[in-house]
Amino acid sequence: MVRLLSILVITVVLAVAAYFVVVPYARAASLFVRVGNVGGRVEAFADATARAVTVPPRQLVPTRYGDVEAQFYRPEGRVRRSVLLVPGVHSMGIAEPRLTALARDLAGSGIAVMTMALPDLMAYSITARSADVIEDAVQWMAGQPDLAPDGRVGMIGISFAGGLSIVAAGRPSIRDKVAFVVSFGGHGDLERVLKYLATGEAVQAPGVVTIPPHDYGVAVILYAAADRMVPPEQVEPLREGIGTFLLASQLTLVDMKQADAEFARAREMVHQLPEPSATYLTYVNDRNVKALGPILVPHLGLQADPAASPERAASVPSAPVFLLHGDEDSVIPAAESVVLADYLRSKGVTVRVLLSPIITHAELDRSAAVAESWLIVAFWADVLQR
C-alpha cells in the first residue's frame, strides 16, 4: 500500500512537472505560428486554440507628464500576468498595425496586454523622459488587482523602447513590481547606436556581423537635431519635410499607394525650403546616409541622454531580462544586445539573449528553419512562464 501510494505521488508530481514544462512551450509555439503568419492548417489550429480577445475603448493612464493614451487587449478567462507593450520610434503609436497584431497575439496566449506609445518617441525624440513614463505606467498597472494579481507586471519594449524599458525596470519605485523585461531589438547605449546610424561603426561582439545602417536612422537624428543645424525660422519647415518622409516610410508596410504619395510630397517640399534645409531634406529623400551621416556626428553627444541608456543607468533590474534581436538588424545593431547582456550579467541580472536570422528590426519577417523556429519558441516559453 505504501509503495502504491509512493508511485501515485511520483506520478502526480511528474504530471504536474510535465504540465508546467509543456504548456509554456505549447503557448509559445502557438504564439510563434500566429505572429509569423505561417498560414495553412497549422495557423488555423493555432487561431482556433487561442483565447478570444476583447479590445475595449482606449483609456488614459496617469504619468508625471500628464495622461497618456493606452489600449488594452484582454483575453477571456483567468489572467495570471499582464504586460506593458511599448512601441519604438513611430508616429502611429499604439495604432501601428504590427503592434496591434502582436498585442492581439500575446493576449490570445492568455496574457493581458496594455499598449502605450511614448509621446517623445512618437515625436522622434529618444529621451529619458520616456523611461519616466514607462516607470509610471508600470507603477499604475501593478496597483490594479485585476491586472496584477501578484502585484507584478511584465514589460516588453520594441526597438529603442526596449532599452528604455530596461532603464525603467531598474528604478527603485518599480524594481519589485516587474516580473520580467523583454527588449525586442533594443539598445544598450544610445550614443553608441546613434554613432552607428551616422557612421556605420558599431560596437563589436564575437560572431556578430555589422550591417550597413538603415537610412531611417539618420532621418530621425536630423529631425531631433534640426534646431541645432538650421536657422530658427527653418526648423519647423525642415521637420515637416522629414516627418513627411518618415510617415511615408512607415506607410510602406500598410498602404504603398499612400506611401508613394507621401514620398512625392516630401520631394516637392524641398523646393519650398531655403539652404541648408533644402540640401538636408534632399539627403533624406535620397536616403543618402553617406552624405548626411558625417554632418550629424558633431551633434550626437548632445542628443544622447546618458539616462536613456541601460548601460549608463543608475541601477539595473532585479527581474529577469530577455534580449531578442535580429542578427542582421540595420537600425540597432545585434551586438548591442550581446554587449548589454554581458553588462547586465556583471551586475548580477539574470539574462537570456537570442540573436535570430528570422527577425529583422523588431519583427518576425523571414521563412524559418525548424531549428531557428524552435529557439524562438523556447525563448518565448521562458518568458510566458514568468
LOKE-474067 format. One record per atom (N, C-alpha, C): residue in one letter; x, y, z negated. Coordinates in steps of 0.001 Angstrom, whole numbers, plus 500000, padded with zeros to 6 digits. Layout:
<recs>
AXYZ...
</recs>
This chain:
<recs>
M500833498790500000M500000500000500000M500864501254500000V501914501257499149V502827502410499079V503529502606500409R503949501443501004R504641501526502299R503707502087503369L502458501643503350L501473502125504323L501237503622504155L501159504045502896L500971505464502619L502158506278503110S503353505740502913S504567506440503368S504573506587504882I504183505501505561I504123505548507029I503103506581507485L501953506619506776L500913507579507123L501407509013506944V502100509275505852V502632510612505586V503642511013506655I504535510070506970I505547510350508001I504878510636509340T503835509857509661T503116510054510926T502481511437510988V501850511834509886V501220513157509830V502259514260509975V503375514102509266V504441515104509336V504975515226510755L505206514091511404L505707514115512783L504685514736513730A503414514434513504A502363515009514353A502308516518514203V502407516992512957V502394518434512712V503625519081513338A504780518423513161A506023518962513741A505914519032515260A505371517958515858A505212517938517317A504291519057517779Y503241519301516997Y502301520380517347Y503022521721517402F503819521994516374F504487523292516314F505607523420517345V506122522296517828V507144522338518875V506504522445520251V505473521603520494V504888521512521831V504009522712522162V503176523147521220V502213524210521501V502878525497521982P503938526003521315P504572527220521829P505102527060523255Y505633525861523581Y506135525638524935Y504989525603525949A503871524994525545A502708524955526437A502184526367526680R502112527171525625R501654528563525777R502613529354526651A503914529143526433A504917529878527220A504884529455528682A504705528147528936A504627527674530317A503406528260531019S502273528290530311S501070528889530874S501287530375531171L501948531065530241L502246532485530444L503129532680531667F504168531859531801F505090531958532936F504349531763534259V503465530767534300V502718530468535530V501828531644535910R501160532237534897R500243533333535187R500988534619535556V502062534929534834V502838536132535133V503508536009536499G503995534797536808G504710534595538064G503820534441539274N502483534350539050N501546534193540171N501971533065541110V502219531882540528V502736530778541334V501683530202542274G500408530463541973G499341530022542864G499011528541542729G498074528113543555G497699526701543616G497001526203542366R496972524878542249R496252524252541151R496890524543539792V498223524690539804V498914524946538537V498438526262537928E498401527316538750E497943528607538233E496449528567537909A495680527862538708A494238527749538428A494014527078537077F494819526047536782F494694525373535491F495109526307534353A496218527035534572A496687527968533536A495642529044533265D495022529550534325D493977530563534152D492778529986533390A492445528742533703A491276528127533078A491495527853531594T492746527586531213T493040527267529818T493418528496528995A493625529637529654A493954530864528916A492719531377528186R492938532086527115R491811532664526374R491185533813527158A489889533990526968A489221535157527550A489735536411526858V489859537482527614V490438538731527096V489431539868527230T489249540598526147T488388541775526149T489253543027526159V488881543975527019V489616545243527098V488659546375526727P488676546810525463P487765547870525021P488210549233525544P487408550274525362P487827551617525781P489135552026525093R489886552865525761R491149553335525182R490887554105523891Q491890554101523018Q491759554875521794Q493054555634521525L493002556552520585L494162557368520252L494822556838518984V496145556766519004V496928556309517863V497704557500517306P497629557728515999P498317558892515423P499837558716515371T500571559769515751T502028559802515610T502415561185515109R503662561341514715R504118562628514176R504087563745515219Y503985563379516501Y503930564379517568Y502514564550518125G501553563988517429G500174564060517893G499670562697518316D498391562625518626D497780561361519027D498272560931520405V498496559624520552V498938559051521829V497931558000522265E497570558020523538E496569557094524060E497105555668524093A496260554725523694A496645553319523685A495513552472524248Q495886551303524767Q494911550369525319Q495075549008524656F493978548442524157F494022547130523526F493581546046524505Y494181544872524342Y493804543658525064Y493615542595523982R492362542215523728R492055541328522598R491622539951523102P492342538900522703P491931537553523093P490772537073522222E489956536199522770E488880535639521954E489475534715520892G488757534566519810G489207533670518756G490153534335517766R490744533510516924R491616533996515859R492917534557516438V493360535665515884V494626536286516294V495621536194515138R496735535533515392R497769535407514371R498791536528514470R499015536999515706R500047538008515919R499579539043516929S499940540291516703S499713541376517660S501055541939518074V501104542486519286V502345543098519752V502073544491520299L503055545355520139L503061546661520782L503873546514522059L503238546748523209L503886546619524516L504062548016525106V505318548399525333V505627549771525756V506329549757527110P505788550492528104P506429550554529421P507617551504529448G508389551424530516G509567552276530657G509257553605531316V510218554092532101V510098555411532732V509155555298533923H507915555717533730H506898555549534774H505751556513534506S505398557319535501S504378558347535301S502977557779535118M502740556535535552M501408555949535418M501122555477533991G502150555362533169G501953554986531773G501257553649531617I500223553606530763I499544552346530477I498619551899531602A498488552711532647A497679552319533804A498510551616534869E499822551518534648E500699550911535648E500286549448535860P500016549030537100P499417547709537357P500205546528536810R501539546563536907R502315545429536394R502201545332534881L502104546489534222L501966546494532763L500611545924532351T499559546366533019T498227545872532661T498122544369532910A498756543884533977A498731542445534258A499478541668533177L500645542168532771L501425541499531727L500656541501530406A500008542622530084A499243542715528838A498111541692528822R497410541560529936R496323540574530019R496854539156529871D497973538872530536D498542537530530467D499011537194529055L499631538153528378L500047537931526994L498834537698526095A497802538506526291A496585538342525488A495937536997525759G495997536545527003G495459535242527342G496175534107526630S497395534385526161S498163533402525401S497826533432523914G496868534283523532G496432534322522142G497023535432521316I497728536359521956I498331537485521243I497512538740521514A497163539458520472A496508540753520676A497574541755521114V497287542509522149V498269543434522723V497763544863522657M498625545773522211M498340547197522327M499414547803523216T499001548328524370T499945549036525228T499897550518524890M501048551129524911M501125552559524626M502287553145525406A502009554098526267A503064554751527033A503643555896526216L504944556068526320L505623557121525581L505581558409526393P505039559483525841P504895560733526606P506191561205527259D507311561093526544D508578561548527132D508967560695528335L508804559385528240L509170558525529366L508259558761530563M506995559076530309M506094559405531410M506538560676532116A507238561538531384A507740562797531950A509206562683532359Y509700561446532532Y511051561168532999Y512135561701532055S511873561619530765S512830562082529763S513062560963528748I514319560537528599I514661559434527699I515247560043526427T514456560066525365T514857560753524137T514579559892522908A515216560282521795A514986559601520518A513580559862519992R512900560896520505R511510561126520099R510642559924520440S510996559245521516S510229558062521906S510353556960520861A511539556824520261A511701555844519179A510846556237517980D510708557534517741D509834558008516653D508387557583516904V507941557751518138V506558557399518485V506334555889518322I507301555096518764I507203553641518597I507135553291517111E508004553911516324E508020553676514876E506648553960514265D506068555095514618D504761555479514061D503663554512514501A503735554053515758A502718553129516266A502783551783515543V504006551289515319V504163550030514599V503653550171513166Q503978551304512553Q503502551563511183Q501979551524511135W501347552137512129W499877552174512179W499320550781512411M499868550032513364M499375548688513667M499516547761512462A500652547857511791A500907546969510646A499929547211509510G499317548376509496G498345548709508457G496928548306508790Q496716547699509975Q495389547245510382Q495272545740510137P494504545305509145P494422543871508809P494012542986509971D493156543492510866D492722542659511983D493826542485513025L494788543396513049L495903543299513979L497109542613513363A497307542790512073A498497542264511404A498101541544510119P497588540330510225P497162539591509023P498264539441507983D499524539324508448D500642539197507506D501413540499507331G500841541591507860G501494542892507711G502634543141508672R502778542263509700R503866542423510659R503335542360512089V504030543042513003V503664543012514414V504914542766515256G504695542286516467G505789542127517413G505951543370518264M507108543504518873M507393544657519734M507991544161521049I507465544652522160I508016544344523478I508208545661524217G509442545981524539G509754547202525272G510326546871526637I509850547552527652I510289547301529023I511245548395529476S512339547994530123S513342548925530630S513887549778529480F513934551100529634F514502551944528585F513697551869527289A512428551502527379A511631551321526164A512103550102525374G512839549193526025G513391548047525321G514443548479524312G515404549271524765G516417549782523844G515813550661522775L514854551500523162L514204552387522196L513411551592521152S512843550451521544S512120549614520590S513072549021519551I514271548659519988I515259548133519046I515695549224518076V515874550441518589V516200551573517714V515126551737516653A513857551749517090A512741551948516160A512648550810515146A512877549582515601A512734548419514717A513741548431513576G514827549170513744G515819549264512681G515533550344511658R514504551157511910R514181552243510978R513676551663509651P514113552225508511P513718551683507200P512209551586506996S511440552504507578S509991552523507331S509270551307507898I509856550646508911I509151549515509537I509990548247509622R511200548234509104R512063547048509244R511379545777508762D510615545872507667D509943544689507126D508555544480507716K508189545301508690K506873545185509327K506973544638510753V508176544285511168V508425543818512536V508671542310512528A507891541570513326A508058540119513417A509157539741514400F509275540500515476F510309540280516489F510347541490517408V511443541609518143V511569542652519170V512045542000520459V511351542266521561V511785541815522883V512171543037523702S513407543052524177S513855544091525099S513941543467526482F513088543915527375F512972543342528719F513675544273529704G514946543962530001G515722544809530909G516129546117530273G516415546106528950G516706547339528224G518185547697528132H518456548819527474H519821549333527372H520383549155525976G521721549150525911G522404549163524630G522928550544524311D523447551211525329D523994552565525172D523504553429526326L522752554470526019L522119555289527051L523136556002527927E524134556612527314E525123557349528110E525854556418529072R526125555208528632R526804554224529473R525960553888530700V524646553752530495V523751553418531615V523615554600532573L523504555812532031L523415556983532907L524673557115533763K525823556810533174K527077556853533944K527038555818535067Y526521554643534769Y526393553611535802Y525497554083536939L524360554682536597L523426555127537627L524036556201538527A524913557028537949A525524558118538718A526785557691539457T527502556702538921T528813556351539494T528933554902539950G528060554042539480G528182552624539792G529096551881538842E529675552584537867E530594551957536918E529816551475535700A529826550163535474A529070549579534371A530007548935533368V529529548768532138V530275548030531135V530451546598531637Q531581545990531318Q531873544651531810Q531553543591530765A531073542449531236A530805541306530374A531189540046531147P531743539036530470P532185537820531154P531085537181531984G531392536911533248G530462536218534118G529337537054534681V529300538349534357V528222539223534827V528736540104535952V528026540114537068V528423540892538242V527724542248538220T528463543313538537T527880544654538599T527288544899539982I526016545296540014I525294545563541258I525263547074541499P525389547549542751P525269548993543009P523958549535542465P523975550737541885P522783551272541221P521650551631542182H520442551518541689H519249551892542442H519151553419542495D518637553953543602D518543555404543766D517514556038542836Y516581555247542314Y515564555769541394Y516229556430540184G517355555856539753G518030556347538556G518530557770538672V519209558106539773V519740559470539901V518615560481540052A517505560055540636A516351560960540746A515811561302539361V515732560306538481V515263560537537108V516238561442536357I517538561207536522I518543562036535847I518450563478536317L518331563684537638L518229565031538177L516974565730537676Y515878565013537586Y514628565602537082Y514858566190535695A515502565424534820A515724565888533451A516769566999533386A517761566957534289A518865567915534242A518624569165535078A517465569275535712A517200570378536644A517409571747536007D517032571891534733D517159573206534086D518596573595533817R519524572663534007R520950572967533847R521672573054535185M520959572787536278M521624572680537576M521152573699538604V519996574310538366V519498575307539315V519025576533538543P518899577693539204P518384578895538538P516991578644537953P516635579349536892P515363579117536187P514144579076537101E514104579972538103E512916580030538964E512809578823539901Q513890578042539998Q513862576871540880Q513558575565540144V513575575600538822V513454574366538047V512149573629538326E511019574289538147E509738573613538313E509486573179539752P509788574028540768P509599573553542146P510453572331542475L511715572321541967L512561571159542218L511993569922541528R511555570081540286R510977568940539569R509701568443540247E508930569352540817E507730568930541532E508104568055542723G509159568448543424G509606567656544569G510128566293544155I510957566263543098I511485564981542598I510345564106542087G509414564720541360G508275563965540830G507438563348541933T507306564064543051T506566563530544194T507268562305544759F508604562385544879F509377561243545363F509254560050544413L509350560306543117L509266559218542136L507888558562542144L506843559387542267L505496558843542359L505361557962543593A505915558426544713A505866557631545944A506572556292545738S507715556307545047S508450555067544774S507603554106543945Q506875554644542972Q506021553812542127Q504847553245542926L504326554037543852L503164553608544631L503497552506545629T504776552305545934T505145551243546876T504699549873546382L504509549740545082L504056548470544511L502540548359544461V501872549443544846V500409549481544708V499719549736546045D500171550775546757D499492551214547974D500527551847548910M501016551092549888M502072551584550766M501621552776551602K500365552804552008K499882553934552807K499962555223552002Q499511555158550749Q499584556336549884Q501029556670549562A501861555640549377A503277555868549090A503951556610550239D503695556173551467D504298556828552633D503859558286552737A502607558552552386A502107559927552430A502840560801551405E503107560243550225E503819560994549192E505286561201549563F505902560183550164F507289560342550635F507365561464551670A506402561499552575A506369562541553600A506191563917552951R505353563989551926R505133565266551242R506410565726550537A507153564799549955A508412565156549294A509424565688550302R509462565100551496R510382565585552531R509973566974553015E508682567219553110E508197568523553542E508515569598552507M508509569242551249M508756570218550186M510172570777550223V511088570056550850V512472570544550977V512497571901551667H511643572064552676H511644573296553480H511121574503552707Q510504574257551565Q509968575356550758Q510921575773549645L512054575090549542L512981575338548439L514206576110548886P514710577006548048P515993577666548309P517130576739547889E518342577176548196E519505576413547718E519804576768546263P520353575854545458P520783574499545836P519683573444545746S518466573841545359S517396572859545168S517088572077546442A517142572763547587A516829572087548845A517804570937549102T519077571188548859T520077570137549061T519875568996548083Y519609569315546830Y519414568265545823Y518211567386546159L517102568010546562L515919567223546900L516160566402548168T516952566932549081T517310566158550277T518081564906549885Y519022565042548961Y519759563869548475Y518798562832547879V517824563316547122V516849562406546510V516052561695547598N515513562467548537N514699561874549599N515491560884550453D516779561180550650D517635560304551466D518208559143550660R517880559092549375R518402558055548480R519932558052548477N520491559239548510N521939559396548658N522615559455547281V522791558291546695V523384558199545362V524839558675545384K525557558374546459K526979558743546523K527178560248546516A526260560995547114A526384562457547127A525875563074545836L524767562569545320L524136563175544151L524798562752542837G525246561510542769G525820560992541533G526934561836540941P527985562168541722P529093562957541168P528665564334540663I527640564907541271I527151566219540834I526508566115539451L525939564958539150L525238564760537883L526168564409536725V527344563872537037V528243563366535994V528514564366534868P528795565652535168P529085566600534069P527912566812533111H526718566424533512H525525566683532691H525078565458531884L525736564334532065L525268563094531451L525361563117529929G526445563659529413G526626563688527968G525535564458527257L525113565579527860L524064566401527250L522711565712527310Q522559564818528265Q521268564166528469Q521123562889527640A522251562348527159A522223561065526463A522241561274524955D521068561323524357D520948561467522911D521457560186522239P522504560269521406P523033559057520756P521970558295519971A521005559020519400A519963558377518588A518995557549519429A519127557623520753A518268556831521636A518944555529522068S520094555223521481S520854554027521848S520932553041520690P520554551776520890P520646550781519816P522044550648519225E523074550769520078E524437550590519596E524936551792518794R524173552863518782R524575554053518017R523568554402516927A522548553581516775A521520553847515776A522092553685514363A521449554348513416A521930554324512030A521785552949511393S520798552155511818S520590550829511247S520047549894512311V520147548605512042V519709547595513018V518474546865512494P517735546199513374P516536545473512920P516891544313511998S515959543967511139S516106542745510346S515383541587511023A514470541900511936A513727540876512672A514579540321513815P514256539115514306P514964538567515464P514790539462516688V515851539571517477V515830540377518697V516018539459519892F515149539609520889F515203538815522110F515539539746523280L516596539413524003L517038540247525116L516891539459526415L515992539909527278L515736539263528566L516115540235529675H516923539758530628H517444540683531636H517626539951532970G517299540622534062G517616540106535384G519108540205535619D519726539142536136D521188539159536243D521700540048537372E520792540552538217E521199541496539266E520407542798539150D520125543201537930D519390544442537675D520198545632538182S519567546494538989S520267547648539548S519814548968538920V519032548888537842V518636550090537105V519368550139535767I519275549068535008I520052548918533777I520853547628533932P522173547694533981P522981546506534263P522761545383533254A522806544154533738A522608543000532874A523645542943531754A524832543462532022A525887543449530998A525475544219529747E524532545158529885E524053545901528716E523483544959527658S522711543962528087S522122543030527125S523176542130526498V524178541741527283V525244540889526747V526049541632525683V526448542856525996V527239543653525056V526407544010523825L525133544353524049L524254544679522925L524070543467522012A523936542289522593A523779541075521791A524989540878520882D526180541065521427D527394540917520619D527409541926519474Y527012543163519781Y526996544203518746Y526011543855517636L524791543466518017L523772543161517008L524178541957516155R524762540946516792R525216539780516029R526296540175515019S527148541114515410S528206541550514488S527625542246513262K526367542705513384K525673543363512275K524749542397511531G524807541112511889G524017540116511185G522631539872511740V522318540420512914V520989540248513511V520915538912514257T519791538226514144T519546537018514930T519144537434516339V519916537001517335V519701537457518712V519625536262519656R518688536322520574R518636535373521687R518680536183522970V519600535842523866V519739536598525115V519646535654526303L518943536091527332L518824535308528561L518949536229529757L519930535943530612L520044536604531904L519513535636532948S518598536107533788S517945535201534726S518009535720536158P518274534834537123P518280535235538537P516884535397539116I515843535019538368I514480535130538910I513764536362538363I514538537268537772I513980538526537284I514720539668537970T513965540646538463T514586541882538934T514561542830537740H514379544127537949H514375545030536806H513048544936536059A513059544177534964A511912544085534055A510659543504534692E510825542598535649E509659541901536180E510094540590536818L509177539615536806L509405538327537440L509076538482538912D510081538224539789D509855538625541174D510527537713542201R510894536493541812R511529535618542777R511055534185542606S511247533393543644S510942531971543538S511921531359542551A511414530499541690A512234529994540595A512594528527540780A513870528219540548A514281526831540437A513748526299539112V513555524988539052V512976524389537850V513803524716536622A515124524596536737A515994524838535580A515865526265535081E515833527230536005E515729528630535611E514350528912535017S513332528304535581S511984528481535042S511907527951533622W512530526810533384W512493526206532055W513176527109531028L514269527757531424L514966528651530498L514066529811530064I513301530343531009I512391531432530662I511250530922529789V510733529741530097V509674529149529273V510173528953527850A511386528414527696A511950528186526360A512147529505525614F512569530533526348F512767531858525757F511458532375525179W510400532344525983W509108532874525530W508457531973524496A508739530686524531A508230529788523497A508771530200522137D510048530565522111D510668531026520872D510012532315520394V509713533218521333V509054534485520970V507650534222520423L506881533400521132L505466533221520810L505223532502519491Q506219531803518990Q506006531118517711Q506383531972516510R506810533213516736R507226534088515630R505999534639514910
</recs>
